[in-house]
């Protein structure tokens, strides 16, 4: 199994990444019923669009 550890800027381990095949095997083995996330890409695009709409050009900025 190819496990990758995720850590923060201080080096503290904050998560683990495992291949999807391994996750699916564990779900089946332990009866984990977690629904697949909704279209997170679509949600991210909507959030970014909303955030960009709140930005105003900086009149003092120089190119």
DSSP file (Angstrom, degrees, kcal/mol; ACC not computed):
  #  RESIDUE AA STRUCTURE BP1 BP2  ACC     N-H-->O    O-->H-N    N-H-->O    O-->H-N    TCO  KAPPA ALPHA  PHI   PSI    X-CA   Y-CA   Z-CA
    1    1 A X              0   0    0      0, 0.0     2,-1.0     0, 0.0    17,-0.0   0.000 360.0 360.0 360.0 134.2    0.0    0.0    0.0
    2    2 A X        -     0   0    0      2,-0.0     2,-0.4     0, 0.0    17,-0.4  -0.777 360.0-178.3 -97.0  93.0    1.3    3.4   -1.0
    3    3 A X        -     0   0    0     -2,-1.0     2,-0.4    15,-0.1    15,-0.2  -0.768   7.9-167.5 -96.2 135.6    0.6    5.7    2.0
    4    4 A X  E     -A   17   0A   0     13,-2.5    13,-3.6    -2,-0.4     2,-0.4  -0.984  11.9-142.7-122.1 134.3    1.4    9.4    1.9
    5    5 A X  E     -A   16   0A   0     -2,-0.4     2,-0.4    11,-0.2    11,-0.2  -0.775   7.7-148.3 -97.2 139.1    1.4   11.5    5.0
    6    6 A X  E     -A   15   0A   0      9,-2.8     8,-3.0    -2,-0.4     9,-1.5  -0.866  20.7-178.5-104.1 138.7    0.2   15.1    4.9
    7    7 A X  E     -A   13   0A   0     -2,-0.4     6,-0.2     6,-0.3     2,-0.1  -0.941  21.9-121.6-137.7 159.5    1.7   17.6    7.3
    8    8 A X    >   -     0   0    0      4,-2.1     3,-1.9    -2,-0.3     6,-0.0  -0.201  49.4 -81.7 -87.9-175.0    1.4   21.3    8.2
    9    9 A X  T 3  S+     0   0    0      1,-0.3    -1,-0.1     2,-0.1    -2,-0.0   0.741 130.4  54.4 -61.9 -23.9    4.1   24.0    8.1
   10   10 A X  T 3  S-     0   0    0      2,-0.1    -1,-0.3     1,-0.0     3,-0.1   0.481 119.6-108.1 -89.1  -2.8    5.4   22.8   11.5
   11   11 A X    <   +     0   0    0     -3,-1.9     2,-0.4     1,-0.3    -2,-0.1   0.493  69.5 146.4  90.4   3.2    5.8   19.2   10.3
   12   12 A X        -     0   0    0      1,-0.1    -4,-2.1     2,-0.0     2,-0.3  -0.605  55.4-116.4 -75.3 128.7    2.8   17.9   12.3
   13   13 A X  E     +A    7   0A   0     -2,-0.4    -6,-0.3    -6,-0.2     3,-0.1  -0.505  39.9 170.6 -68.3 126.1    1.0   15.1   10.5
   14   14 A X  E     -     0   0A   0     -8,-3.0     2,-0.3    -2,-0.3    -7,-0.2   0.495  57.1  -8.4-115.6  -9.5   -2.5   16.3    9.7
   15   15 A X  E     -A    6   0A   0     -9,-1.5    -9,-2.8     2,-0.0     2,-0.4  -0.988  56.1-119.9-173.6 175.0   -3.7   13.6    7.4
   16   16 A X  E     -A    5   0A   0     -2,-0.3     2,-0.5   -11,-0.2   -11,-0.2  -0.996  14.9-152.0-134.1 136.8   -3.1   10.5    5.3
   17   17 A X  E     +A    4   0A   0    -13,-3.6   -13,-2.5    -2,-0.4     2,-0.3  -0.941  19.1 175.7-108.9 126.8   -3.5    9.9    1.6
   18   18 A X        -     0   0    0     -2,-0.5   -15,-0.1   -15,-0.2     5,-0.1  -0.942  39.1 -92.1-126.7 152.9   -4.2    6.4    0.4
   19   19 A X     >  -     0   0    0    -17,-0.4     4,-2.0    -2,-0.3     3,-0.5  -0.278  35.7-117.9 -60.6 149.0   -5.0    5.2   -3.2
   20   20 A X  H  > S+     0   0    0      1,-0.2     4,-2.7     2,-0.2     5,-0.2   0.840 113.5  58.9 -59.9 -35.0   -8.7    5.1   -4.1
   21   21 A X  H  > S+     0   0    0      1,-0.2     4,-1.9     2,-0.2    -1,-0.2   0.906 107.1  46.8 -61.7 -40.5   -8.6    1.4   -4.6
   22   22 A X  H  > S+     0   0    0     -3,-0.5     4,-2.5     2,-0.2    -2,-0.2   0.905 111.4  51.6 -67.6 -41.3   -7.4    0.9   -1.0
   23   23 A X  H  X S+     0   0    0     -4,-2.0     4,-2.6     1,-0.2    -2,-0.2   0.921 109.7  49.7 -60.6 -44.6  -10.1    3.2    0.3
   24   24 A X  H  X S+     0   0    0     -4,-2.7     4,-2.1     1,-0.2    -1,-0.2   0.880 110.3  50.6 -63.4 -37.9  -12.8    1.3   -1.6
   25   25 A X  H  X S+     0   0    0     -4,-1.9     4,-2.8    -5,-0.2    -1,-0.2   0.919 111.5  47.8 -64.6 -43.7  -11.4   -2.0   -0.2
   26   26 A X  H  X S+     0   0    0     -4,-2.5     4,-2.5     2,-0.2     6,-0.3   0.884 109.2  53.9 -65.5 -38.4  -11.6   -0.5    3.3
   27   27 A X  H  X>S+     0   0    0     -4,-2.6     5,-1.9     1,-0.2     4,-0.8   0.929 113.6  42.5 -59.4 -45.2  -15.1    0.8    2.8
   28   28 A X  H  <5S+     0   0    0     -4,-2.1     3,-0.4     3,-0.2    -2,-0.2   0.921 114.7  50.1 -67.9 -44.1  -16.2   -2.7    1.7
   29   29 A X  H  <5S+     0   0    0     -4,-2.8    -2,-0.2     1,-0.2    -1,-0.2   0.880 123.0  30.0 -63.0 -40.4  -14.3   -4.5    4.5
   30   30 A X  H  <5S-     0   0    0     -4,-2.5    -1,-0.2    -5,-0.2    -2,-0.2   0.324 107.3-115.8-106.5   7.0  -15.6   -2.3    7.3
   31   31 A X  T  <5 +     0   0    0     -4,-0.8     2,-0.5    -3,-0.4    -3,-0.2   0.862  46.2 177.8  64.8  36.7  -19.0   -1.4    5.9
   32   32 A X      < -     0   0    0     -5,-1.9     2,-0.8    -6,-0.3    -1,-0.2  -0.634  12.6-166.0 -76.7 119.8  -18.2    2.3    5.6
   33   33 A X        +     0   0    0     -2,-0.5     2,-0.6     2,-0.0    -1,-0.1  -0.753  24.4 153.1-109.6  83.5  -21.2    4.1    4.0
   34   34 A X        -     0   0    0     -2,-0.8     3,-0.1     3,-0.0    -2,-0.0  -0.951  40.8-128.9-114.1 118.4  -20.0    7.5    3.0
   35   35 A X        -     0   0    0     -2,-0.6     2,-0.1     1,-0.1     3,-0.1  -0.316  30.4-102.8 -65.2 147.7  -21.7    9.2    0.1
   36   36 A X        -     0   0    0      1,-0.1    -1,-0.1     0, 0.0     0, 0.0  -0.424  46.3-100.2 -65.3 143.5  -19.6   10.5   -2.7
   37   37 A X        -     0   0    0      1,-0.1     3,-0.2    -2,-0.1    -1,-0.1  -0.291  37.7-107.6 -65.3 151.0  -19.2   14.2   -2.6
   38   38 A X        -     0   0    0      1,-0.2     2,-1.8    -3,-0.1     3,-0.1  -0.077  66.2 -55.5 -63.7 177.6  -21.3   16.4   -4.8
   39   39 A X     >  -     0   0    0      1,-0.2     4,-2.0     2,-0.1     3,-0.3  -0.372  62.4-179.8 -60.6  87.0  -19.6   18.1   -7.7
   40   40 A X  H  > S+     0   0    0     -2,-1.8     4,-2.6     1,-0.2    -1,-0.2   0.795  77.1  60.2 -65.5 -27.7  -17.0   19.8   -5.6
   41   41 A X  H  > S+     0   0    0      2,-0.2     4,-2.3     1,-0.2    -1,-0.2   0.913 105.9  47.0 -64.1 -41.7  -15.4   21.4   -8.7
   42   42 A X  H  > S+     0   0    0     -3,-0.3     4,-2.2     2,-0.2    -2,-0.2   0.918 112.5  49.5 -65.2 -43.2  -18.7   23.1   -9.5
   43   43 A X  H  X S+     0   0    0     -4,-2.0     4,-2.3     1,-0.2    -2,-0.2   0.906 110.7  50.3 -62.9 -41.7  -19.0   24.3   -5.9
   44   44 A X  H  X S+     0   0    0     -4,-2.6     4,-2.8     2,-0.2     5,-0.2   0.921 109.4  50.7 -62.9 -44.3  -15.5   25.6   -5.9
   45   45 A X  H  X S+     0   0    0     -4,-2.3     4,-2.6     1,-0.2    -1,-0.2   0.906 110.6  49.6 -60.0 -41.7  -16.1   27.5   -9.2
   46   46 A X  H  X S+     0   0    0     -4,-2.2     4,-2.3     2,-0.2    -1,-0.2   0.913 112.1  47.7 -64.1 -42.2  -19.3   29.1   -7.6
   47   47 A X  H  X S+     0   0    0     -4,-2.3     4,-2.3     2,-0.2    -2,-0.2   0.915 113.4  47.4 -65.8 -42.5  -17.4   30.1   -4.5
   48   48 A X  H  X S+     0   0    0     -4,-2.8     4,-2.7     2,-0.2    -2,-0.2   0.905 110.7  51.9 -66.0 -40.7  -14.5   31.6   -6.5
   49   49 A X  H  X S+     0   0    0     -4,-2.6     4,-1.8    -5,-0.2    -1,-0.2   0.927 111.1  48.0 -60.1 -45.0  -16.9   33.5   -8.8
   50   50 A X  H  X S+     0   0    0     -4,-2.3     4,-0.8     1,-0.2    -2,-0.2   0.903 112.3  48.8 -62.1 -42.2  -18.7   34.9   -5.7
   51   51 A X  H >X S+     0   0    0     -4,-2.3     3,-0.7     1,-0.2     4,-0.5   0.907 110.5  50.7 -65.7 -41.2  -15.4   35.9   -4.2
   52   52 A X  H >< S+     0   0    0     -4,-2.7     3,-0.9     1,-0.2    -1,-0.2   0.827 103.0  59.9 -66.9 -30.8  -14.2   37.6   -7.4
   53   53 A X  H 3< S+     0   0    0     -4,-1.8    -1,-0.2     1,-0.2    -2,-0.2   0.763 102.2  54.4 -67.7 -23.6  -17.4   39.6   -7.7
   54   54 A X  H << S+     0   0    0     -4,-0.8    -1,-0.2    -3,-0.7     2,-0.2   0.610  89.0  97.3 -85.5 -12.1  -16.6   41.2   -4.3
   55   55 A X    <<  -     0   0    0     -3,-0.9     2,-0.4    -4,-0.5    -3,-0.0  -0.538  58.3-160.1 -78.2 142.4  -13.2   42.3   -5.4
   56   56 A X        -     0   0    0     -2,-0.2    -2,-0.1     0, 0.0    -3,-0.0  -0.952  29.0-101.7-118.4 142.2  -12.8   45.9   -6.6
   57   57 A X        -     0   0    0     -2,-0.4     2,-0.9     1,-0.1     3,-0.1  -0.351  35.5-119.4 -61.0 141.4   -9.9   47.1   -8.8
   58   58 A X    >   -     0   0    0      1,-0.2     3,-1.5     2,-0.0    -1,-0.1  -0.751  19.8-160.9 -85.2 109.8   -7.3   48.9   -6.8
   59   59 A X  T 3  S+     0   0    0     -2,-0.9    -1,-0.2     1,-0.3    -2,-0.0   0.751  90.2  54.0 -62.8 -24.3   -7.2   52.4   -8.3
   60   60 A X  T 3  S+     0   0    0     -3,-0.1    -1,-0.3     2,-0.1     2,-0.1   0.543  83.6 111.8 -88.6  -6.8   -3.8   53.0   -6.8
   61   61 A X    <   -     0   0    0     -3,-1.5     2,-0.4     2,-0.0    -4,-0.0  -0.415  55.7-149.7 -71.8 140.4   -2.2   49.9   -8.2
   62   62 A X              0   0    0     -2,-0.1    -2,-0.1     1,-0.1    -1,-0.0  -0.885 360.0 360.0-109.8 143.3    0.5   50.3  -10.9
   63   63 A X              0   0    0     -2,-0.4    -1,-0.1     0, 0.0    -2,-0.0   0.464 360.0 360.0 -79.6 360.0    1.0   47.8  -13.7
